[in-house]
Structures are given as C-alpha cells and as structure tokens.
C-alpha cells in the first residue's frame, strides 16, 4: 500500500463526506423549522454509520447538533 496515495484519497473522501453532510443537515433543519416540526432553539440528535463492506467496517457515530 502506498501511504501517501491512501492518505490523500482518504482525506478527499472525508472532505466529500463533511461537505455533503453539512449541506444536507442544513437543508433538512431549515425545512423542519420552516414547517414548524422543529423548534430552532433546541438540539437534535444525529447518528452517522460509517460502513466499508470490503473490510468489514461498520461504526456508528452519535452526536448532538445545537441549533442555538
């Protein structure tokens, strides 16, 4: 394995995950606030599942996103 190629590829993937996740969460939260189904002064629980089937990886990452 070429460590440099692996590291660059991994960073590129994680950047894509971060940017895409942020955009999707922002849109969903704004839509929920606009529809009245979410109060903009609370926090929401979040969960991401990281899965790479080829190596048997499945990891849940839990967190909280504060809205104010």
Secondary structure, DSSP 8 states (H G I E B T S, - for coil): --HHHHHHHHHHHHHHHHHHHHHHHHHHHHHHHHHTSS-TTSEEEEEEEEEEGGGTEEEEEEEEEE--
